[in-house]
Amino acid sequence: MVFACAHAPPPLLHSTPLIVLGSSGGFRPLVRARVAGEPIMLLVDTGAFRSTLPLDFVRARNLVEQLRGTEYYLVDANGHGTQMQLLSGVSVQFDGEATAGKLDFLVNPSEAGGQPILAPQDLVRFGWSLTIDLAAEELRYEPEQVALKRLQESPTVPLRRVDFVSCSNEEASERAHRVVNAKINGIATLMLVDTGASRTMLARNNPALPSMVEVQGSQQRLRSVTSTGQSLLVEHVKLAFSQESFVLDVVVSPVPQACAQGALGADLLRHCTIVWGWNSLWAACHTPAETPAGR
């Protein structure tokens, strides 16, 4: 369940480097910042409902008194539910910026929640956009029309508007999740845009799974926001998004998703420049020349 609430003014951000870490075929986009004066790395996670901090960090920085009474019940990709409190007005200064601003965070009490998360919708305001470019390793906040003009001038990769829907259990003011149309092995499916997922993931309710029944997968751990579960890694899956084609090794989760049927992860989105607007989504994608990791 989610509820609408007012957001604090975002911290100043013009442009800051992304650190894109690759491991075992997956990728994780991180950004350096000082949160409550402490240097940390935030995972840039478009699949997150809100930005989060681990409870141990909140206690260590004496931020407990800034907790509101508001609580949110969140369910992660493994189907594990956790109650989180809202922490308001935390000082955040991004790498390369001279001043700090304020940002609200949810506090993750679980032992698996050690990675601080930056959710784009906590930054973006009306008329502005966050450009997420994993290939160029840059996070840029600017007026949406400025971002579109700059990317539309690219002579090689076309910028396309991507239709999306939100999760049915979200208030319109939250603008948290963006679910888009994609094709898996030629079968239409609804996928969450999720830079926080290191690999593209298919949920148990994905309609393309019957096309893979004869494919043997290998067991993998699926680490999510509040828990770690089991999954299968399936090789060489064909995926189409934003009029481009990809071949990926994808994770198959045994848990269905209420909002979507899977997630487009950073392994695919590193081939796209994403413009995350207030009520719009744009993508400039290119089909990769290389084969999936390990080939």
N, C-alpha and C positions, 0 to 999 in steps of 0.2 A: 504494500500500500504506500502511496505517496500523497503528499499534501502540498498545496501552494504556500509560498512564504516570500517575503521581501528579501532581496539580496542586498548586501552592502555594496557601495561603489567599488569597482574592481581596482586592483593595483595597477600602477603604470606599466605598460608593456608596449614597446614599439617593435623591436625585433630581438630575439634571443636565440642562441644556438641550441639545437637539439643534439643530444648524444644518442645515437641509434646503436644499440648493442645487439649483436647477432650471436645465437647459440643454438646448435642442433636444428637448424632450419627455421627457427623462430626469431623474431625481432622485437625489441622493446625501446620505444622512444622516450627519452628522459630529458628533463630540463633542470638546470641548476637554479636554485633560489635560496634566499635567506628567509626562513619562516620563523617568526617570533625571535629573530636575531640569530637563529641557528642555521648554518649551511646544510642543506639537504638536497636530494635529488627527487623530483616529482615525476611520476609516470604520467605522460600525456595520454589520457584515456577517454576517448569519445564514447565508449560504451558504459561509462560510469554514470550513475544517477546524479551524484554530487562529488565534489572534491572531498577527500578524506585524509585524516591523520590517524596514526596508531595511538591507542590509549597511552602506551608507555611514553611516547613523545610529549603528549599533552601534560602528563604528570611531571615529567622531567623539567618542562619549561614553566611550571606553575600556572597553567592556563585553565585549571579546573573551574575557577570562579567565573570564567566567561561562558560556561555551559548554560544553554537555555533549557527550559523544561521540555521543549519540543523534542519528540522522538519520531524516528522513522524505522519502519520494518522493511528490510531489504532482503531479497532472495538472490543468491549468486548463481553462477553458471552450473554449479553442482547441485542446485536445489536446496542449498543450506540457507536458512533464514537467520538474520541477526538484527537485534534492536540497536539502533545507533542514535546518540544524542547530537544536537546541533551546537557547534562551537562558533560563536560570532566574533567578528571584528579582529581577526588574526592578522598581524603585520606580515606582508609578503613583499619581497624585493627580488625581481628577476635578475639573472646574470646580465650585466651590461647596462642596467638601468640605474640612474643616480639616486632615485627616491623610492620609497616603499609606499604601498597602499594597504587596504584592508580587504580580506576575503573571508567568507564563512566556510567552515569545514564540517563534515560529519566525522564523528569520532568512532573508529573501528575498534571494538574491544576484543576481537578474536586474536588468538595466537598467530593465525595465518595472515593477519592484516598488517604486516610490517612495512609494506611499501606505501609511502605517501602518494596520493593521486591528485592530479590536476584535471578537472573536467572542464571542457571548453565553454559550456553554457554558463559557467560561473563568471566568465570574463566578458562574454560578448553582450553588447548592448545594442539597442535599436539603431540601424543604419551602419553598424560596424560588423567586422568579420574577423575570424581567426584563420589564417592560412597555415596549414600544416603540411610541410614539405619534408618528408622523411629522406628523400634522395639528396636534396640540397642541405639537409640537416639544419632546418631553420623553422622557427615559430614566429609568425609576424601578425601583429594586431594593427588593423588599419580600417578606414572606411571601406565598406564593401565595394563601392563603385571604383575606388582606387585599385583594389586588389583585382577586380575583374578586368579593368582596362590593361593592367600590367600583364596579366596572364593571357588575355586575348591577343596581345601583340606577339605571342610566341609563334614562330613560323612552323613549328614541327608538331606540337601536341595540342589538339583542339580542346577548348574548355567547354564542358557540357553541363547544363543544369540537370540535377538529379532529383526526380520526384521522390518524396518520402512520406511516411506516416509516423506518428508517435505511438507509443504504447497506450493501449486503451485505458489503463489504470492511472495514467498521469494527468494532472491538471494542465490546461493549455499554457499556463504561465511558466511551467517548469521547463519545457523545451529540452528535455534531457536526452531521450533516445531518438535515433533516426533510423528507421527501418526502410530498406530500399529493395527494389526488384533485382534479382539476379537469376542466372540459369546455372544449374549444376547438372552436368551430363545432359544438357539440353532441356532440363525440366525446370519450370518456373518455381522460384522459391523466394521467401522473404528473409532478408538477411540484415542484421544489425551492423551498422558501421562502427567498428570497434578497434581503434588503434591500441587499446590496452590488451587485446588478445594477441599473443605473440604469433599464433598460427590461426588460420581460418578454421572455423569450427562448425560442424553440422550437429544440430540437436536431434534427439530421438524422433521428434515429430516432423523432421524434414522429409518432404515428399520424394526427394531424389535417392533416399537410402535403398529402396528396393532395386535400384539399378546397380548396386554394389554388393549384392548378396553373395556373389561368387568370388569376390575379392577378399583375400585374407589380409587382415590388418595386424599390426603389432601393438601390444599393450603399452600405454603411456600414462603418466601421471598428469592430471588436469588440475593445475593450480588456479584457483579463483580468488575473489576478494576476501572471503572469510573461511575458505576451506580448501582441502585438496581431495580430489576424487580420481576415479579411473576413467580411461578413455581408450579408444583405438586410433592408431595412425594408419590412414589409408593413402596409398601412393597414387600419383598420376590421375588426379581427378580434374575433369575439364570444368572450367568456370567462366562465365561471361558476365561482365559488369561494365556499365557505361560504354557500351558498344565496343569493348575490347575483350580479347580472349586470353585466358591464363590456364596453365596446367600446374596444379599445386598438390603437395602432400597435405591432406587435411586431417584434423582431429574429429572423431565422431564421439559425441557424448551420449551416455545412456539416459540422460535426463531431458525431458521435453522443456521447451521454453514457452512461457505464456505470451510473450511479446512478439517473438520472431521465431524462425525455424533454424537459426544458426547465426554466425557472425563472420563478417569480412575482417580478417585480422591484419596485423602489421606486415605479414609476409606478402600479402597482396597490395595493401595500401601504400607500401613503399614505392610502388610503381605509379602512384597517383599523387598529384598535388590537390589537396582538399581545401576548399574555401567553405568554412563553416559560418554561415550568416545567422542573423537573428531569427529569420524564418525561411531560410533558403539553404540549399546545399549544392555546391558545384564541384566537379571533378575533372581534372586533366590527366588522363591515364594513358599509358602506352604498354603495349604487349612486350614483355621482357624477352630479350634475345636468349638469355641463359635458360637452362633446364632447372627443375627443382633442385634444392640443396641436396648434395650427396650423389648427384648423377654424373 
